[in-house]
């Protein structure tokens, strides 16, 4: 019996069962065997033709290997989800704890979401997380300074460094830089000035890059409606910087992520262009705050804070940030740079490229995009009356 098993083992190692002998039994064309089953070639422009295998779902292989800097942030989770949903492999650079990226692992198929620890000040570390990529998306940004990172280093220096490394890489087919609506060298906001400098640096290194300039983004983890609702619940009023008449054009965060994916999937028509991504409606700050109060079903109580007084409240932190030996609290309502930004309107320019040019219809805010605010209702999701049922307190007996 052992002799038979040994003979069978030797036969299995022989080249007799090779492809050539199989072809002699079933004479098919040589082309069938020599061509790869899932052949694909890189598109000359864009990555629209990089689909390699599958029907385009989460378990497919899109051919996109994207390094998403800032993936652990607000917009990042939505970009990673949409990339993973189409079968892309996503490299997630992170510099914090191991918990900072664990929610992203669930968004893709096994092995498709790859967390990689890196140091943003170490060039070799950055090169390592970009080594296998053919797409780079830069979402890095912050609306306030810390002791470790200034506006200029985060929003300008990092963008410039990523573009330079992508250029040296040679295999990066698409570079997408996410900036901010209103970014300009003449802006009263230092953050917006740094964002504008970052855009220029990216285009200088990679003229074929795509820049997205979203307005203030609304979503479950946003930093505007959540901040307002929390403050209103805690203190029973909401400060309105200025008189609340500044115009803004808030956009649903899922629409911004969809715009980034649409630019990746096109035939290269979005390369070298700048898109301003604003929602379908323009609000004043006062009107947006009213909408927040409507959803949490509370009577609005405002305290209007003139710009000079608001700046006086916010200036001490900005002055002391690098002068004290300990970290200062994160600014909440009174953020000096945001206050400066609110002195001018932030809406989409008249002749700018928008969602329409990417084939996307953005959502209106009222409804599902701000439904997350029901968690702030003091008596639970069903507490209070709807807007149409609201009765003025003056009519109470």
C-alpha positions as CSV (number, residue, x, y, z in Angstrom):
1,X,0.0,0.0,0.0
2,X,2.9,2.4,0.9
3,X,4.5,1.6,-2.4
4,X,1.4,2.6,-4.3
5,X,1.1,5.8,-2.4
6,X,4.8,6.6,-3.1
7,X,4.3,6.0,-6.8
8,X,1.3,8.2,-6.9
9,X,3.2,10.9,-5.1
10,X,6.0,10.8,-7.6
11,X,3.6,10.9,-10.5
12,X,2.0,14.0,-9.1
13,X,5.3,15.8,-9.1
14,X,6.1,14.9,-12.8
15,X,5.5,17.5,-15.5
16,X,3.3,15.0,-17.3
17,X,0.2,16.8,-16.2
18,X,1.4,20.0,-17.7
19,X,-0.6,22.5,-19.8
20,X,1.0,21.2,-23.0
21,X,-0.3,17.6,-22.5
22,X,-3.7,19.0,-21.6
23,X,-3.7,21.0,-24.9
24,X,-2.8,17.8,-26.8
25,X,-6.0,16.2,-25.5
26,X,-8.2,19.3,-25.9
27,X,-6.8,21.2,-28.9
28,X,-7.9,24.8,-28.2
29,X,-6.2,28.0,-29.5
30,X,-2.9,29.1,-28.0
31,X,-4.4,32.5,-27.3
32,X,-6.7,31.1,-24.7
33,X,-3.8,29.9,-22.6
34,X,-1.3,32.7,-23.1
35,X,-3.6,35.7,-22.4
36,X,-4.3,36.5,-18.8
37,X,-7.9,35.8,-17.7
38,X,-8.4,39.3,-16.3
39,X,-6.2,41.5,-18.4
40,X,-6.3,45.2,-18.0
41,X,-4.2,48.1,-19.1
42,X,-3.7,51.4,-17.4
43,X,-5.8,54.2,-18.8
44,X,-3.8,57.0,-20.3
45,X,-5.9,59.5,-18.4
46,X,-7.7,59.0,-15.1
47,X,-8.5,55.5,-13.7
48,X,-11.9,55.1,-15.4
49,X,-10.7,51.9,-17.2
50,X,-8.9,50.2,-14.3
51,X,-11.6,47.7,-13.5
52,X,-9.9,44.4,-13.5
53,X,-12.3,41.8,-12.1
54,X,-15.8,41.3,-10.7
55,X,-19.0,43.2,-11.1
56,X,-17.9,46.3,-9.3
57,X,-19.1,45.5,-5.8
58,X,-17.2,45.3,-2.5
59,X,-15.7,41.9,-3.3
60,X,-14.5,43.0,-6.8
61,X,-11.1,44.3,-7.7
62,X,-11.3,47.8,-9.2
63,X,-7.6,48.2,-9.8
64,X,-7.5,51.3,-7.6
65,X,-5.0,51.2,-4.7
66,X,-5.6,54.5,-2.9
67,X,-3.6,56.1,-0.1
68,X,-6.0,58.3,1.7
69,X,-4.3,60.8,4.0
70,X,-6.7,62.0,6.7
71,X,-8.8,58.9,6.4
72,X,-9.5,58.8,10.1
73,X,-11.2,62.2,10.0
74,X,-14.7,63.3,9.3
75,X,-14.7,63.2,5.5
76,X,-12.2,60.4,5.5
77,X,-14.6,57.7,6.7
78,X,-17.0,58.5,3.9
79,X,-14.3,58.5,1.2
80,X,-12.9,55.2,2.4
81,X,-16.4,53.6,2.5
82,X,-17.1,54.6,-1.1
83,X,-13.7,53.4,-2.3
84,X,-14.1,50.1,-0.5
85,X,-17.7,49.7,-1.8
86,X,-16.4,49.6,-5.4
87,X,-13.7,47.0,-4.6
88,X,-10.7,49.3,-4.2
89,X,-7.8,48.7,-1.8
90,X,-7.4,51.6,0.6
91,X,-4.1,52.3,2.5
92,X,-4.9,54.2,5.7
93,X,-2.0,56.2,7.1
94,X,-2.6,57.0,10.8
95,X,-0.4,58.5,13.5
96,X,-2.6,58.0,16.6
97,X,-3.7,55.0,18.5
98,X,-4.7,51.6,17.0
99,X,-8.3,52.5,17.7
100,X,-8.3,55.5,15.4
101,X,-8.9,53.4,12.3
102,X,-10.7,50.3,13.5
103,X,-14.1,51.6,12.3
104,X,-12.7,51.7,8.8
105,X,-11.7,48.0,8.7
106,X,-15.3,47.0,8.5
107,X,-16.0,49.0,5.3
108,X,-14.1,46.8,2.9
109,X,-13.6,43.1,2.1
110,X,-10.9,41.1,3.8
111,X,-7.5,42.7,3.4
112,X,-8.8,45.7,1.4
113,X,-8.5,48.3,4.2
114,X,-4.8,48.4,5.2
115,X,-3.9,50.6,8.2
116,X,-0.3,51.8,8.1
117,X,1.3,53.8,11.0
118,X,3.4,56.8,9.7
119,X,5.0,60.0,10.8
120,X,3.9,63.0,8.8
121,X,7.3,64.7,9.4
122,X,9.3,61.7,8.1
123,X,9.6,61.6,4.3
124,X,10.6,58.0,4.2
125,X,7.5,57.1,6.3
126,X,5.3,58.9,3.8
127,X,7.0,57.2,0.9
128,X,6.4,53.8,2.5
129,X,2.6,54.3,2.8
130,X,2.5,55.5,-0.9
131,X,4.8,52.8,-2.3
132,X,2.0,50.5,-3.6
133,X,-0.5,53.2,-4.5
134,X,-1.7,54.5,-7.8
135,X,-4.1,57.1,-6.3
136,X,-3.4,59.6,-3.6
137,X,-6.1,61.6,-1.8
138,X,-5.1,64.3,0.6
139,X,-7.8,65.1,3.2
140,X,-5.5,66.5,5.8
141,X,-6.6,69.7,7.4
142,X,-7.6,71.3,10.7
143,X,-9.7,74.3,11.7
144,X,-7.5,75.2,14.7
145,X,-3.9,75.3,15.5
146,X,-2.2,73.2,18.2
147,X,1.2,73.3,19.8
148,X,2.5,70.7,17.4
149,X,1.0,71.7,14.1
150,X,0.4,75.2,12.6
151,X,-2.1,76.0,9.8
152,X,0.8,76.5,7.4
153,X,2.5,73.1,8.2
154,X,-0.8,71.1,7.9
155,X,-2.6,72.8,5.1
156,X,0.3,74.0,3.0
157,X,3.5,72.1,3.9
158,X,1.9,68.7,4.0
159,X,0.1,69.2,0.7
160,X,3.3,70.3,-1.0
161,X,5.3,67.4,0.4
162,X,2.7,64.8,-0.7
163,X,2.6,66.3,-4.2
164,X,6.4,66.2,-4.5
165,X,6.6,62.6,-3.3
166,X,3.7,61.6,-5.7
167,X,5.6,63.2,-8.6
168,X,8.8,61.3,-7.7
169,X,6.8,58.1,-7.3
170,X,6.1,57.9,-11.0
171,X,3.1,55.6,-10.6
172,X,0.5,57.9,-9.1
173,X,-2.2,58.3,-11.8
174,X,-4.5,60.6,-9.8
175,X,-3.8,63.1,-7.0
176,X,-6.8,64.7,-5.4
177,X,-6.4,67.6,-3.0
178,X,-9.3,68.6,-0.8
179,X,-9.2,72.3,0.1
180,X,-12.0,74.6,1.4
181,X,-14.5,76.8,-0.2
182,X,-13.3,80.4,0.2
183,X,-9.6,79.5,0.2
184,X,-7.8,82.5,-1.0
185,X,-4.5,84.4,-0.4
186,X,-6.6,87.4,0.4
187,X,-8.9,85.7,2.9
188,X,-9.0,87.1,6.5
189,X,-8.6,83.5,7.7
190,X,-5.1,82.1,8.1
191,X,-6.4,78.6,7.6
192,X,-8.0,79.6,4.2
193,X,-4.8,81.4,3.2
194,X,-2.8,78.2,4.0
195,X,-5.3,76.1,2.0
196,X,-4.9,78.4,-1.0
197,X,-1.1,78.1,-0.7
198,X,-1.5,74.3,-0.6
199,X,-3.5,74.3,-3.8
200,X,-0.9,76.4,-5.6
201,X,1.9,74.1,-4.3
202,X,0.0,71.0,-5.5
203,X,-0.6,72.4,-9.0
204,X,3.0,73.5,-9.2
205,X,4.3,69.9,-8.6
206,X,1.4,68.1,-10.3
207,X,-0.5,70.2,-12.9
208,X,-2.8,67.2,-13.5
209,X,-4.1,67.1,-9.9
210,X,-7.7,67.7,-9.1
211,X,-8.7,70.1,-6.3
212,X,-12.1,69.8,-4.4
213,X,-13.2,72.9,-2.4
214,X,-16.2,71.8,-0.3
215,X,-18.2,74.3,1.8
216,X,-18.8,73.6,5.4
217,X,-19.7,69.9,5.6
218,X,-22.8,68.6,7.4
219,X,-23.1,65.0,8.7
220,X,-23.3,62.8,11.7
221,X,-19.8,63.7,13.0
222,X,-19.7,67.3,11.8
223,X,-18.1,70.2,13.7
224,X,-20.8,72.8,13.3
225,X,-24.4,71.5,14.0
226,X,-23.1,69.1,16.7
227,X,-21.2,71.9,18.3
228,X,-24.1,74.2,18.2
229,X,-26.6,71.7,19.5
230,X,-24.3,70.6,22.4
231,X,-23.7,74.3,23.4
232,X,-27.5,75.1,23.2
233,X,-28.4,72.1,25.3
234,X,-25.7,72.8,27.9
235,X,-26.2,76.6,28.3
236,X,-29.8,77.1,26.9
237,X,-28.7,79.7,24.4
238,X,-26.5,79.9,21.3
239,X,-24.1,82.8,20.5
240,X,-24.4,84.2,17.0
241,X,-21.1,85.7,15.8
242,X,-21.9,89.1,14.3
243,X,-25.6,89.2,13.7
244,X,-25.8,85.8,12.0
245,X,-26.1,87.4,8.5
246,X,-23.0,85.8,6.9
247,X,-24.0,83.6,4.0
248,X,-22.8,80.0,3.8
249,X,-23.6,77.1,1.5
250,X,-23.4,73.9,3.6
251,X,-23.0,70.6,1.9
252,X,-23.8,67.0,2.9
253,X,-20.5,65.2,3.5
254,X,-21.7,62.1,1.6
255,X,-22.0,64.2,-1.6
256,X,-18.5,65.5,-1.2
257,X,-17.2,61.9,-0.9
258,X,-19.3,61.0,-4.0
259,X,-17.7,63.9,-5.9
260,X,-14.2,62.6,-5.2
261,X,-15.1,59.1,-6.4
262,X,-16.8,60.5,-9.5
263,X,-13.6,62.3,-10.3
264,X,-11.6,59.1,-9.9
265,X,-13.9,57.1,-12.2
266,X,-14.0,59.6,-15.1
267,X,-11.9,59.4,-18.2
268,X,-9.5,62.1,-16.9
269,X,-11.7,65.1,-17.7
270,X,-11.5,66.3,-14.1
271,X,-7.7,66.4,-14.1
272,X,-6.1,69.8,-13.6
273,X,-9.4,71.3,-12.6
274,X,-10.8,72.9,-9.4
275,X,-14.4,72.1,-8.2
276,X,-16.3,74.2,-5.7
277,X,-18.7,71.9,-3.9
278,X,-21.6,73.7,-2.2
279,X,-25.1,72.5,-1.3
280,X,-28.2,73.4,-3.3
281,X,-29.3,76.0,-0.8
282,X,-27.7,79.1,0.6
283,X,-28.3,79.9,4.3
284,X,-27.3,82.7,6.6
285,X,-25.7,81.5,9.9
286,X,-29.0,82.5,11.6
287,X,-31.1,80.4,9.3
288,X,-28.9,77.3,9.7
289,X,-29.1,77.7,13.5
290,X,-32.9,78.0,13.2
291,X,-32.9,74.7,11.3
292,X,-30.9,73.1,14.0
293,X,-33.3,74.3,16.7
294,X,-36.3,73.0,14.6
295,X,-34.8,69.5,14.5
296,X,-33.9,69.3,18.2
297,X,-37.4,70.7,18.9
298,X,-36.3,73.5,21.2
299,X,-37.2,77.2,21.2
300,X,-34.3,79.2,19.8
301,X,-32.5,81.5,22.2
302,X,-29.7,83.6,20.7
303,X,-27.1,86.0,22.0
304,X,-25.7,88.1,19.3
305,X,-22.0,88.7,19.8
306,X,-20.4,91.5,17.7
307,X,-17.2,90.5,15.9
308,X,-14.9,92.7,18.0
309,X,-16.2,91.1,21.2
310,X,-16.0,87.6,19.7
311,X,-12.4,88.1,18.7
312,X,-11.6,89.4,22.1
313,X,-12.9,86.1,23.6
314,X,-10.9,84.0,21.1
315,X,-7.6,85.9,21.0
316,X,-6.1,84.7,24.3
317,X,-5.9,81.1,23.1
318,X,-4.4,82.1,19.8
319,X,-1.8,84.2,21.6
320,X,-0.9,81.7,24.2
321,X,-0.9,78.5,22.0
322,X,2.9,78.4,21.7
323,X,3.8,80.3,24.9
324,X,2.6,78.0,27.6
325,X,4.1,74.6,28.5
326,X,0.8,72.7,28.4
327,X,-1.8,72.1,25.7
328,X,-4.8,74.5,25.6
329,X,-8.4,73.4,25.3
330,X,-9.8,72.9,21.8
331,X,-11.7,76.0,20.8
332,X,-15.5,75.5,20.6
333,X,-17.7,78.4,19.6
334,X,-15.0,81.1,19.8
335,X,-12.4,80.0,17.4
336,X,-10.5,83.1,16.2
337,X,-9.8,81.8,12.7
338,X,-13.4,80.8,12.2
339,X,-14.6,84.2,13.4
340,X,-12.3,85.9,10.9
341,X,-13.7,83.6,8.2
342,X,-17.3,84.5,9.1
343,X,-16.6,88.2,8.3
344,X,-17.1,87.3,4.6
345,X,-19.7,85.2,2.8
346,X,-18.7,81.7,1.7
347,X,-20.7,80.6,-1.4
348,X,-19.9,78.9,-4.7
349,X,-18.5,81.3,-7.4
350,X,-20.7,82.1,-10.3
351,X,-18.6,80.4,-13.0
352,X,-17.0,77.6,-10.9
353,X,-17.2,73.9,-11.7
354,X,-19.6,72.3,-9.3
355,X,-21.4,69.0,-8.6
356,X,-23.3,69.3,-11.8
357,X,-20.0,68.9,-13.8
358,X,-19.4,65.6,-12.0
359,X,-22.9,64.3,-12.6
360,X,-24.0,64.6,-9.0
361,X,-27.2,66.1,-7.6
362,X,-26.4,67.2,-4.0
363,X,-28.9,66.6,-1.2
364,X,-30.9,69.3,0.5
365,X,-30.0,69.6,4.2
366,X,-33.5,69.4,5.5
367,X,-34.4,65.8,6.1
368,X,-32.0,62.8,6.3
369,X,-28.7,64.7,6.2
370,X,-29.5,66.4,9.6
371,X,-31.6,63.6,11.1
372,X,-28.7,62.8,13.5
373,X,-29.7,65.9,15.5
374,X,-32.7,64.1,16.9
375,X,-30.3,62.6,19.5
376,X,-30.2,66.0,21.2
377,X,-34.0,66.1,21.9
378,X,-34.3,66.1,25.6
379,X,-37.2,63.6,25.8
380,X,-36.0,61.2,23.1
381,X,-36.6,61.0,19.3
382,X,-40.3,61.5,19.6
383,X,-40.2,64.4,22.0
384,X,-41.8,67.7,21.2
385,X,-43.9,68.9,18.2
386,X,-43.0,69.2,14.6
387,X,-42.6,72.6,13.0
388,X,-46.1,72.6,11.6
389,X,-47.5,71.8,15.0
390,X,-45.6,74.5,16.9
391,X,-47.6,76.9,18.8
392,X,-46.3,80.3,20.0
393,X,-45.7,80.4,23.8
394,X,-47.7,83.7,23.9
395,X,-50.9,81.8,23.1
396,X,-50.6,79.6,26.2
397,X,-53.1,80.4,29.0
